[in-house]
Every structure is written in C-alpha cells, then in structure tokens.
Amino acid sequence: MSNDIPDFMREFDTSVDFGFTPVSSKPSESKSTPAVDTKALEGTNIELAKVKSDVSSIKSMMNEVMQIVSEKETVTKEIQDADVNKRFKEIEKVVLPFLYNLSKSNEPYIHWPNRGPIIKAQMDKLLKLTRG
C-alpha cells in the first residue's frame, strides 16, 4: 500500500484515524427504534446527579488551575521583561560611550591606531550581552 502513496505524502503519517471508513455502498437506513430496558434506567437519576456533581467539582478545580497558570505566566513575563530591560541597559553602557567618543570632535578625520582589538573587545561585549 505504501507504493500507492503520492510522493508528496511520503513525509506524513497516513495511519491517522479520522473516524471514517470507505465502503462500497451506502449504509442501509433502518427505521426501527432500539428497545429500551426501563429497569436498567431505575438508578440513573442518582448516578446522573453524582456525575453532574463530579463534573462541577472538576470545573471548579480546572478554574483554580487556570488561575494559577495565569498568575505564573504573568510573573514569568514580568521576570523576563525585567531581564530584557537589564540587558538593554547593559548594551547601552557598551554602545553609547563608544558612539559618543566617535562623535565628540568636529574634525573631518579620526586617527584610530590599533582599532582592531578595541572594536573586537566591544563586539565581544555586545555578543556576551545579546547571546549570553
């Protein structure tokens, strides 16, 4: 059967059950109504009430869990935001003095001997801040 699969489908899992089955003809439509045993239904109201109670308890617990998750996400986001702000301030401390020193003179040329190691050190500082 795998040879019948088109090439573009070979990467996908084709064994997933979507709940349908191919058949050669339309299923017959039966008009008969199923028989109901009323004796089997006698304790159903009590069982139904218990199920409703259990579902209500589950909903209540799920609401509590969702509230805790929401609070955790908020705290995590605040911590991440604080960390990002701290990192940006550290980046400013590296970049702004560097740019300020480059711009503080009106001379048309900048004499910058040994700039390679100085620029490399600044780049290393930036990469450490941005990549950890």
N, CA, C and O atoms as a GROMACS GRO file, in nm:
protein
  528
    1MET      N    1   0.082  -0.120   0.000
    1MET     CA    2   0.000   0.000   0.000
    1MET      C    3   0.085   0.125   0.000
    1MET      O    4   0.045   0.228  -0.055
    2SER      N    5   0.206   0.118   0.062
    2SER     CA    6   0.290   0.238   0.066
    2SER      C    7   0.333   0.282  -0.073
    2SER      O    8   0.368   0.398  -0.093
    3ASN      N    9   0.330   0.191  -0.170
    3ASN     CA   10   0.365   0.228  -0.307
    3ASN      C   11   0.255   0.309  -0.372
    3ASN      O   12   0.280   0.378  -0.471
    4ASP      N   13   0.131   0.302  -0.319
    4ASP     CA   14   0.019   0.377  -0.374
    4ASP      C   15   0.018   0.522  -0.326
    4ASP      O   16  -0.060   0.603  -0.376
    5ILE      N   17   0.102   0.556  -0.231
    5ILE     CA   18   0.104   0.691  -0.172
    5ILE      C   19   0.178   0.785  -0.266
    5ILE      O   20   0.287   0.753  -0.312
    6PRO      N   21   0.119   0.902  -0.296
    6PRO     CA   22   0.189   1.001  -0.381
    6PRO      C   23   0.317   1.047  -0.312
    6PRO      O   24   0.326   1.046  -0.190
    7ASP      N   25   0.415   1.087  -0.389
    7ASP     CA   26   0.544   1.131  -0.335
    7ASP      C   27   0.529   1.240  -0.230
    7ASP      O   28   0.598   1.237  -0.128
    8PHE      N   29   0.442   1.336  -0.254
    8PHE     CA   30   0.430   1.448  -0.160
    8PHE      C   31   0.372   1.405  -0.026
    8PHE      O   32   0.379   1.482   0.070
    9MET      N   33   0.314   1.285  -0.016
    9MET     CA   34   0.256   1.237   0.109
    9MET      C   35   0.351   1.146   0.187
    9MET      O   36   0.318   1.106   0.298
   10ARG      N   37   0.466   1.113   0.132
   10ARG     CA   38   0.556   1.017   0.196
   10ARG      C   39   0.612   1.067   0.328
   10ARG      O   40   0.651   0.985   0.411
   11GLU      N   41   0.619   1.196   0.352
   11GLU     CA   42   0.672   1.251   0.476
   11GLU      C   43   0.568   1.251   0.589
   11GLU      O   44   0.602   1.275   0.705
   12PHE      N   45   0.442   1.224   0.555
   12PHE     CA   46   0.335   1.236   0.653
   12PHE      C   47   0.292   1.101   0.706
   12PHE      O   48   0.311   0.999   0.640
   13ASP      N   49   0.233   1.100   0.825
   13ASP     CA   50   0.178   0.980   0.886
   13ASP      C   51   0.039   0.958   0.828
   13ASP      O   52  -0.054   1.032   0.859
   14THR      N   53   0.025   0.858   0.743
   14THR     CA   54  -0.104   0.832   0.679
   14THR      C   55  -0.188   0.731   0.756
   14THR      O   56  -0.294   0.691   0.709
   15SER      N   57  -0.140   0.690   0.874
   15SER     CA   58  -0.216   0.592   0.952
   15SER      C   59  -0.308   0.657   1.055
   15SER      O   60  -0.368   0.586   1.135
   16VAL      N   61  -0.319   0.788   1.054
   16VAL     CA   62  -0.405   0.859   1.150
   16VAL      C   63  -0.550   0.823   1.123
   16VAL      O   64  -0.595   0.827   1.008
   17ASP      N   65  -0.625   0.788   1.228
   17ASP     CA   66  -0.766   0.751   1.215
   17ASP      C   67  -0.852   0.875   1.232
   17ASP      O   68  -0.858   0.932   1.341
   18PHE      N   69  -0.918   0.918   1.125
   18PHE     CA   70  -1.005   1.035   1.131
   18PHE      C   71  -1.150   0.998   1.156
   18PHE      O   72  -1.236   1.085   1.160
   19GLY      N   73  -1.178   0.868   1.174
   19GLY     CA   74  -1.313   0.825   1.210
   19GLY      C   75  -1.401   0.789   1.093
   19GLY      O   76  -1.520   0.764   1.112
   20PHE      N   77  -1.348   0.784   0.972
   20PHE     CA   78  -1.431   0.743   0.859
   20PHE      C   79  -1.369   0.620   0.794
   20PHE      O   80  -1.249   0.595   0.803
   21THR      N   81  -1.455   0.544   0.728
   21THR     CA   82  -1.412   0.422   0.662
   21THR      C   83  -1.473   0.418   0.522
   21THR      O   84  -1.593   0.439   0.508
   22PRO      N   85  -1.396   0.391   0.419
   22PRO     CA   86  -1.453   0.379   0.286
   22PRO      C   87  -1.533   0.249   0.275
   22PRO      O   88  -1.488   0.144   0.320
   23VAL      N   89  -1.651   0.256   0.215
   23VAL     CA   90  -1.736   0.138   0.195
   23VAL      C   91  -1.783   0.136   0.050
   23VAL      O   92  -1.784   0.239  -0.018
   24SER      N   93  -1.822   0.020   0.002
   24SER     CA   94  -1.859   0.007  -0.139
   24SER      C   95  -2.001   0.054  -0.167
   24SER      O   96  -2.033   0.083  -0.282
   25SER      N   97  -2.088   0.061  -0.064
   25SER     CA   98  -2.225   0.107  -0.088
   25SER      C   99  -2.274   0.186   0.033
   25SER      O  100  -2.216   0.181   0.141
   26LYS      N  101  -2.383   0.259   0.011
   26LYS     CA  102  -2.441   0.341   0.115
   26LYS      C  103  -2.498   0.250   0.224
   26LYS      O  104  -2.563   0.150   0.194
   27PRO      N  105  -2.472   0.284   0.353
   27PRO     CA  106  -2.527   0.203   0.461
   27PRO      C  107  -2.680   0.205   0.456
   27PRO      O  108  -2.740   0.306   0.419
   28SER      N  109  -2.741   0.093   0.494
   28SER     CA  110  -2.888   0.086   0.490
   28SER      C  111  -2.947   0.172   0.601
   28SER      O  112  -2.893   0.180   0.711
   29GLU      N  113  -3.058   0.235   0.569
   29GLU     CA  114  -3.125   0.319   0.667
   29GLU      C  115  -3.233   0.236   0.734
   29GLU      O  116  -3.327   0.191   0.669
   30SER      N  117  -3.220   0.215   0.861
   30SER     CA  118  -3.315   0.132   0.934
   30SER      C  119  -3.409   0.223   1.011
   30SER      O  120  -3.364   0.316   1.078
   31LYS      N  121  -3.539   0.198   1.002
   31LYS     CA  122  -3.640   0.279   1.069
   31LYS      C  123  -3.678   0.225   1.206
   31LYS      O  124  -3.759   0.286   1.276
   32SER      N  125  -3.622   0.111   1.244
   32SER     CA  126  -3.661   0.053   1.372
   32SER      C  127  -3.598   0.132   1.487
   32SER      O  128  -3.485   0.180   1.476
   33THR      N  129  -3.671   0.143   1.595
   33THR     CA  130  -3.621   0.213   1.714
   33THR      C  131  -3.565   0.109   1.809
   33THR      O  132  -3.623   0.001   1.823
   34PRO      N  133  -3.457   0.140   1.874
   34PRO     CA  134  -3.398   0.043   1.965
   34PRO      C  135  -3.488   0.021   2.087
   34PRO      O  136  -3.558   0.112   2.131
   35ALA      N  137  -3.484  -0.097   2.139
   35ALA     CA  138  -3.562  -0.129   2.259
   35ALA      C  139  -3.489  -0.077   2.382
   35ALA      O  140  -3.367  -0.087   2.391
   36VAL      N  141  -3.566  -0.021   2.475
   36VAL     CA  142  -3.508   0.035   2.597
   36VAL      C  143  -3.556  -0.048   2.715
   36VAL      O  144  -3.676  -0.070   2.732
   37ASP      N  145  -3.462  -0.093   2.795
   37ASP     CA  146  -3.496  -0.169   2.915
   37ASP      C  147  -3.514  -0.068   3.028
   37ASP      O  148  -3.416  -0.013   3.077
   38THR      N  149  -3.637  -0.042   3.069
   38THR     CA  150  -3.666   0.058   3.172
   38THR      C  151  -3.610   0.020   3.308
   38THR      O  152  -3.583   0.108   3.389
   39LYS      N  153  -3.591  -0.106   3.335
   39LYS     CA  154  -3.535  -0.149   3.464
   39LYS      C  155  -3.389  -0.103   3.475
   39LYS      O  156  -3.341  -0.075   3.585
   40ALA      N  157  -3.320  -0.096   3.364
   40ALA     CA  158  -3.181  -0.052   3.366
   40ALA      C  159  -3.170   0.097   3.394
   40ALA      O  160  -3.065   0.145   3.436
   41LEU      N  161  -3.278   0.171   3.371
   41LEU     CA  162  -3.276   0.316   3.391
   41LEU      C  163  -3.311   0.357   3.533
   41LEU      O  164  -3.301   0.475   3.567
   42GLU      N  165  -3.352   0.264   3.618
   42GLU     CA  166  -3.403   0.300   3.750
   42GLU      C  167  -3.302   0.371   3.838
   42GLU      O  168  -3.344   0.463   3.909
   43GLY      N  169  -3.180   0.342   3.842
   43GLY     CA  170  -3.082   0.411   3.927
   43GLY      C  171  -3.011   0.524   3.855
   43GLY      O  172  -2.915   0.581   3.907
   44THR      N  173  -3.056   0.555   3.736
   44THR     CA  174  -2.985   0.651   3.652
   44THR      C  175  -2.988   0.792   3.707
   44THR      O  176  -2.889   0.864   3.696
   45ASN      N  177  -3.100   0.834   3.766
   45ASN     CA  178  -3.108   0.971   3.819
   45ASN      C  179  -3.005   0.994   3.928
   45ASN      O  180  -2.943   1.100   3.935
   46ILE      N  181  -2.986   0.896   4.013
   46ILE     CA  182  -2.887   0.909   4.122
   46ILE      C  183  -2.747   0.915   4.061
   46ILE      O  184  -2.665   0.998   4.100
   47GLU      N  185  -2.721   0.826   3.965
   47GLU     CA  186  -2.590   0.825   3.900
   47GLU      C  187  -2.567   0.954   3.823
   47GLU      O  188  -2.456   1.007   3.823
   48LEU      N  189  -2.669   1.004   3.757
   48LEU     CA  190  -2.659   1.128   3.682
   48LEU      C  191  -2.628   1.245   3.774
   48LEU      O  192  -2.546   1.331   3.741
   49ALA      N  193  -2.693   1.249   3.891
   49ALA     CA  194  -2.667   1.356   3.987
   49ALA      C  195  -2.522   1.349   4.034
   49ALA      O  196  -2.458   1.453   4.051
   50LYS      N  197  -2.470   1.230   4.057
   50LYS     CA  198  -2.330   1.214   4.100
   50LYS      C  199  -2.235   1.260   3.990
   50LYS      O  200  -2.136   1.328   4.017
   51VAL      N  201  -2.266   1.224   3.866
   51VAL     CA  202  -2.182   1.266   3.754
   51VAL      C  203  -2.182   1.418   3.742
   51VAL      O  204  -2.078   1.479   3.721
   52LYS      N  205  -2.300   1.480   3.756
   52LYS     CA  206  -2.308   1.626   3.750
   52LYS      C  207  -2.226   1.690   3.861
   52LYS      O  208  -2.157   1.789   3.839
   53SER      N  209  -2.233   1.632   3.980
   53SER     CA  210  -2.156   1.682   4.093
   53SER      C  211  -2.006   1.670   4.064
   53SER      O  212  -1.930   1.763   4.089
   54ASP      N  213  -1.966   1.554   4.011
   54ASP     CA  214  -1.825   1.533   3.979
   54ASP      C  215  -1.778   1.631   3.871
   54ASP      O  216  -1.668   1.686   3.881
   55VAL      N  217  -1.860   1.653   3.770
   55VAL     CA  218  -1.825   1.747   3.664
   55VAL      C  219  -1.811   1.888   3.720
   55VAL      O  220  -1.720   1.962   3.683
   56SER      N  221  -1.900   1.924   3.810
   56SER     CA  222  -1.894   2.056   3.873
   56SER      C  223  -1.764   2.071   3.952
   56SER      O  224  -1.699   2.175   3.948
   57SER      N  225  -1.727   1.965   4.024
   57SER     CA  226  -1.601   1.969   4.101
   57SER      C  227  -1.481   1.982   4.008
   57SER      O  228  -1.388   2.057   4.036
   58ILE      N  229  -1.485   1.909   3.898
   58ILE     CA  230  -1.375   1.915   3.802
   58ILE      C  231  -1.364   2.055   3.742
   58ILE      O  232  -1.254   2.108   3.729
   59LYS      N  233  -1.477   2.115   3.707
   59LYS     CA  234  -1.477   2.251   3.653
   59LYS      C  235  -1.417   2.349   3.753
   59LYS      O  236  -1.337   2.436   3.717
   60SER      N  237  -1.456   2.334   3.878
   60SER     CA  238  -1.405   2.423   3.983
   60SER      C  239  -1.253   2.408   3.996
   60SER      O  240  -1.181   2.508   4.005
   61MET      N  241  -1.206   2.284   3.996
   61MET     CA  242  -1.061   2.261   4.006
   61MET      C  243  -0.988   2.315   3.883
   61MET      O  244  -0.880   2.372   3.896
   62MET      N  245  -1.047   2.298   3.766
   62MET     CA  246  -0.985   2.350   3.644
   62MET      C  247  -0.975   2.502   3.647
   62MET      O  248  -0.876   2.559   3.603
   63ASN      N  249  -1.079   2.568   3.700
   63ASN     CA  250  -1.074   2.713   3.712
   63ASN      C  251  -0.960   2.756   3.803
   63ASN      O  252  -0.890   2.853   3.775
   64GLU      N  253  -0.942   2.683   3.914
   64GLU     CA  254  -0.832   2.715   4.006
   64GLU      C  255  -0.697   2.695   3.938
   64GLU      O  256  -0.607   2.779   3.950
   65VAL      N  257  -0.684   2.584   3.865
   65VAL     CA  258  -0.558   2.556   3.795
   65VAL      C  259  -0.531   2.664   3.691
   65VAL      O  260  -0.418   2.713   3.681
   66MET      N  261  -0.632   2.702   3.615
   66MET     CA  262  -0.614   2.805   3.513
   66MET      C  263  -0.574   2.939   3.574
   66MET      O  264  -0.495   3.014   3.517
   67GLN      N  265  -0.630   2.970   3.691
   67GLN     CA  266  -0.594   3.094   3.759
   67GLN      C  267  -0.447   3.090   3.803
   67GLN      O  268  -0.376   3.189   3.789
   68ILE      N  269  -0.403   2.976   3.855
   68ILE     CA  270  -0.263   2.962   3.897
   68ILE      C  271  -0.171   2.973   3.776
   68ILE      O  272  -0.068   3.040   3.783
   69VAL      N  273  -0.207   2.909   3.666
   69VAL     CA  274  -0.126   2.916   3.544
   69VAL      C  275  -0.118   3.060   3.495
   69VAL      O  276  -0.012   3.107   3.455
   70SER      N  277  -0.230   3.129   3.497
   70SER     CA  278  -0.233   3.268   3.452
   70SER      C  279  -0.142   3.355   3.538
   70SER      O  280  -0.068   3.439   3.486
   71GLU      N  281  -0.148   3.335   3.670
   71GLU     CA  282  -0.062   3.412   3.760
   71GLU      C  283   0.085   3.381   3.734
   71GLU      O  284   0.168   3.472   3.733
   72LYS      N  285   0.117   3.252   3.712
   72LYS     CA  286   0.254   3.213   3.686
   72LYS      C  287   0.304   3.276   3.557
   72LYS      O  288   0.418   3.324   3.551
   73GLU      N  289   0.220   3.277   3.453
   73GLU     CA  290   0.260   3.336   3.325
   73GLU      C  291   0.287   3.485   3.341
   73GLU      O  292   0.381   3.539   3.282
   74THR      N  293   0.203   3.553   3.422
   74THR     CA  294   0.223   3.695   3.445
   74THR      C  295   0.355   3.721   3.516
   74THR      O  296   0.430   3.810   3.477
   75VAL      N  297   0.384   3.642   3.621
   75VAL     CA  298   0.509   3.659   3.695
   75VAL      C  299   0.628   3.628   3.605
   75VAL      O  300   0.728   3.701   3.607
   76THR      N  301   0.618   3.521   3.526
   76THR     CA  302   0.727   3.485   3.435
   76THR      C  303   0.751   3.595   3.334
   76THR      O  304   0.866   3.629   3.305
   77LYS      N  305   0.643   3.652   3.280
   77LYS     CA  306   0.657   3.759   3.182
   77LYS      C  307   0.724   3.881   3.246
   77LYS      O  308   0.809   3.944   3.184
   78GLU      N  309   0.686   3.914   3.370
   78GLU     CA  310   0.747   4.028   3.438
   78GLU      C  311   0.895   4.004   3.460
   78GLU      O  312   0.976   4.095   3.444
   79ILE      N  313   0.932   3.881   3.498
   79ILE     CA  314   1.073   3.849   3.520
   79ILE      C  315   1.149   3.859   3.388
   79ILE      O  316   1.259   3.914   3.384
   80GLN      N  317   1.091   3.805   3.281
   80GLN     CA  318   1.156   3.811   3.150
   80GLN      C  319   1.170   3.956   3.104
   80GLN      O  320   1.274   3.994   3.051
   81ASP      N  321   1.065   4.037   3.124
   81ASP     CA  322   1.072   4.178   3.086
   81ASP      C  323   1.182   4.249   3.164
   81ASP      O  324   1.255   4.330   3.108
   82ALA      N  325   1.193   4.219   3.293
   82ALA     CA  326   1.296   4.282   3.375
   82ALA      C  327   1.435   4.241   3.326
   82ALA      O  328   1.526   4.324   3.321
   83ASP      N  329   1.451   4.114   3.289
   83ASP     CA  330   1.580   4.066   3.239
   83ASP      C  331   1.614   4.134   3.106
   83ASP      O  332   1.728   4.175   3.084
   84VAL      N  333   1.516   4.145   3.017
   84VAL     CA  334   1.539   4.210   2.887
   84VAL      C  335   1.576   4.357   2.908
   84VAL      O  336   1.669   4.407   2.844
   85ASN      N  337   1.505   4.426   2.997
   85ASN     CA  338   1.538   4.567   3.024
   85ASN      C  339   1.679   4.581   3.079
   85ASN      O  340   1.752   4.673   3.042
   86LYS      N  341   1.718   4.490   3.168
   86LYS     CA  342   1.854   4.494   3.224
   86LYS      C  343   1.957   4.474   3.115
   86LYS      O  344   2.058   4.544   3.110
   87ARG      N  345   1.932   4.378   3.025
   87ARG     CA  346   2.027   4.352   2.917
   87ARG      C  347   2.038   4.472   2.823
   87ARG      O  348   2.147   4.505   2.777
   88PHE      N  349   1.924   4.538   2.793
   88PHE     CA  350   1.930   4.656   2.706
   88PHE      C  351   2.009   4.768   2.772
   88PHE      O  352   2.083   4.839   2.704
   89LYS      N  353   1.994   4.786   2.901
   89LYS     CA  354   2.072   4.890   2.970
   89LYS      C  355   2.221   4.858   2.963
   89LYS      O  356   2.303   4.948   2.943
   90GLU      N  357   2.256   4.731   2.978
   90GLU     CA  358   2.396   4.691   2.967
   90GLU      C  359   2.448   4.716   2.825
   90GLU      O  360   2.562   4.758   2.808
   91ILE      N  361   2.366   4.689   2.725
   91ILE     CA  362   2.405   4.715   2.585
   91ILE      C  363   2.426   4.864   2.565
   91ILE      O  364   2.522   4.905   2.498
   92GLU      N  365   2.339   4.947   2.621
   92GLU     CA  366   2.355   5.092   2.611
   92GLU      C  367   2.488   5.135   2.673
   92GLU      O  368   2.555   5.224   2.619
   93LYS      N  369   2.526   5.074   2.784
   93LYS     CA  370   2.652   5.109   2.850
   93LYS      C  371   2.773   5.077   2.762
   93LYS      O  372   2.878   5.140   2.775
   94VAL      N  373   2.758   4.980   2.674
   94VAL     CA  374   2.868   4.944   2.584
   94VAL      C  375   2.866   5.031   2.458
   94VAL      O  376   2.971   5.080   2.416
   95VAL      N  377   2.749   5.050   2.400
   95VAL     CA  378   2.740   5.116   2.269
   95VAL      C  379   2.744   5.268   2.278
   95VAL      O  380   2.817   5.332   2.202
   96LEU      N  381   2.668   5.327   2.369
   96LEU     CA  382   2.658   5.473   2.372
   96LEU      C  383   2.790   5.543   2.401
   96LEU      O  384   2.821   5.640   2.331
   97PRO      N  385   2.871   5.501   2.498
   97PRO     CA  386   3.001   5.569   2.515
   97PRO      C  387   3.091   5.555   2.392
   97PRO      O  388   3.163   5.647   2.356
   98PHE      N  389   3.084   5.438   2.329
   98PHE     CA  390   3.162   5.414   2.208
   98PHE      C  391   3.122   5.513   2.098
   98PHE      O  392   3.208   5.577   2.037
   99LEU      N  393   2.991   5.526   2.075
   99LEU     CA  394   2.943   5.618   1.972
   99LEU      C  395   2.968   5.764   2.012
   99LEU      O  396   3.001   5.846   1.927
  100TYR      N  397   2.954   5.795   2.140
  100TYR     CA  398   2.978   5.932   2.187
  100TYR      C  399   3.122   5.973   2.161
  100TYR      O  400   3.148   6.084   2.113
  101ASN      N  401   3.216   5.885   2.194
  101ASN     CA  402   3.356   5.916   2.172
  101ASN      C  403   3.388   5.933   2.024
  101ASN      O  404   3.475   6.012   1.987
  102LEU      N  405   3.317   5.858   1.938
  102LEU     CA  406   3.338   5.875   1.795
  102LEU      C  407   3.285   6.009   1.745
  102LEU      O  408   3.338   6.064   1.648
  103SER      N  409   3.183   6.062   1.809
  103SER     CA  410   3.117   6.183   1.758
  103SER      C  411   3.157   6.311   1.830
  103SER      O  412   3.110   6.418   1.789
  104LYS      N  413   3.238   6.308   1.932
  104LYS     CA  414   3.258   6.430   2.011
  104LYS      C  415   3.350   6.534   1.948
  104LYS      O  416   3.361   6.644   2.001
  105SER      N  417   3.416   6.504   1.839
  105SER     CA  418   3.500   6.602   1.772
  105SER      C  419   3.440   6.637   1.637
  105SER      O  420   3.376   6.554   1.572
  106ASN      N  421   3.463   6.763   1.593
  106ASN     CA  422   3.415   6.807   1.462
  106ASN      C  423   3.520   6.789   1.354
  106ASN      O  424   3.499   6.829   1.239
  107GLU      N  425   3.633   6.729   1.389
  107GLU     CA  426   3.739   6.708   1.291
  107GLU      C  427   3.690   6.614   1.181
  107GLU      O  428   3.614   6.522   1.210
  108PRO      N  429   3.733   6.636   1.057
  108PRO     CA  430   3.684   6.553   0.947
  108PRO      C  431   3.742   6.410   0.946
  108PRO      O  432   3.687   6.322   0.881
  109TYR      N  433   3.852   6.388   1.018
  109TYR     CA  434   3.916   6.257   1.019
  109TYR      C  435   3.933   6.209   1.163
  109TYR      O  436   3.941   6.288   1.257
  110ILE      N  437   3.938   6.077   1.176
  110ILE     CA  438   3.964   6.016   1.307
  110ILE      C  439   4.090   5.933   1.294
  110ILE      O  440   4.100   5.845   1.209
  111HIS      N  441   4.186   5.962   1.380
  111HIS     CA  442   4.307   5.883   1.386
  111HIS      C  443   4.281   5.772   1.487
  111HIS      O  444   4.254   5.799   1.604
  112TRP      N  445   4.289   5.647   1.442
  112TRP     CA  446   4.249   5.537   1.530
  112TRP      C  447   4.345   5.420   1.515
  112TRP      O  448   4.311   5.317   1.456
  113PRO      N  449   4.464   5.436   1.570
  113PRO     CA  450   4.559   5.326   1.563
  113PRO      C  451   4.513   5.210   1.654
  113PRO      O  452   4.449   5.234   1.757
  114ASN      N  453   4.546   5.088   1.617
  114ASN     CA  454   4.512   4.967   1.694
  114ASN      C  455   4.362   4.952   1.716
  114ASN      O  456   4.319   4.901   1.820
  115ARG      N  457   4.282   4.995   1.621
  115ARG     CA  458   4.136   4.988   1.640
  115ARG      C  459   4.082   4.846   1.636
  115ARG      O  460   3.977   4.818   1.695
  116GLY      N  461   4.153   4.755   1.568
  116GLY     CA  462   4.106   4.617   1.557
  116GLY      C  463   4.076   4.554   1.693
  116GLY      O  464   3.964   4.506   1.714
  117PRO      N  465   4.173   4.551   1.785
  117PRO     CA  466   4.146   4.489   1.916
  117PRO      C  467   4.040   4.563   1.998
  117PRO      O  468   3.965   4.502   2.073
  118ILE      N  469   4.035   4.696   1.981
  118ILE     CA  470   3.936   4.775   2.056
  118ILE      C  471   3.795   4.742   2.006
  118ILE      O  472   3.704   4.721   2.086
  119ILE      N  473   3.777   4.739   1.874
  119ILE     CA  474   3.647   4.708   1.816
  119ILE      C  475   3.609   4.564   1.849
  119ILE      O  476   3.494   4.536   1.883
  120LYS      N  477   3.706   4.472   1.840
  120LYS     CA  478   3.678   4.332   1.872
  120LYS      C  479   3.632   4.318   2.018
  120LYS      O  480   3.540   4.241   2.045
  121ALA      N  481   3.692   4.392   2.110
  121ALA     CA  482   3.651   4.386   2.251
  121ALA      C  483   3.507   4.436   2.267
  121ALA      O  484   3.429   4.377   2.342
  122GLN      N  485   3.471   4.543   2.195
  122GLN     CA  486   3.334   4.595   2.201
  122GLN      C  487   3.236   4.492   2.143
  122GLN      O  488   3.128   4.471   2.198
  123MET      N  489   3.275   4.429   2.032
  123MET     CA  490   3.189   4.328   1.972
  123MET      C  491   3.170   4.209   2.067
  123MET      O  492   3.059   4.157   2.080
  124ASP      N  493   3.276   4.168   2.133
  124ASP     CA  494   3.266   4.058   2.229
  124ASP      C  495   3.172   4.093   2.344
  124ASP      O  496   3.093   4.010   2.389
  125LYS      N  497   3.181   4.218   2.391
  125LYS     CA  498   3.091   4.261   2.499
  125LYS      C  499   2.945   4.255   2.454
  125LYS      O  500   2.858   4.208   2.527
  126LEU      N  501   2.920   4.304   2.331
  126LEU     CA  502   2.783   4.302   2.278
  126LEU      C  503   2.732   4.159   2.262
  126LEU      O  504   2.618   4.129   2.298
  127LEU      N  505   2.816   4.073   2.206
  127LEU     CA  506   2.772   3.934   2.186
  127LEU      C  507   2.746   3.865   2.320
  127LEU      O  508   2.654   3.784   2.330
  128LYS      N  509   2.825   3.895   2.418
  128LYS     CA  510   2.802   3.836   2.551
  128LYS      C  511   2.667   3.880   2.608
  128LYS      O  512   2.598   3.802   2.672
  129LEU      N  513   2.632   4.005   2.584
  129LEU     CA  514   2.504   4.056   2.634
  129LEU      C  515   2.385   4.003   2.554
  129LEU      O  516   2.280   3.972   2.612
  130THR      N  517   2.401   3.992   2.423
  130THR     CA  518   2.287   3.952   2.341
  130THR      C  519   2.269   3.801   2.333
  130THR      O  520   2.157   3.752   2.315
  131ARG      N  521   2.377   3.726   2.346
  131ARG     CA  522   2.368   3.581   2.332
  131ARG      C  523   2.393   3.506   2.461
  131ARG      O  524   2.376   3.384   2.467
  132GLY      N  525   2.432   3.577   2.564
  132GLY     CA  526   2.452   3.513   2.695
  132GLY      C  527   2.580   3.444   2.712
  132GLY      O  528   2.606   3.387   2.818
   0.00000   0.00000   0.00000
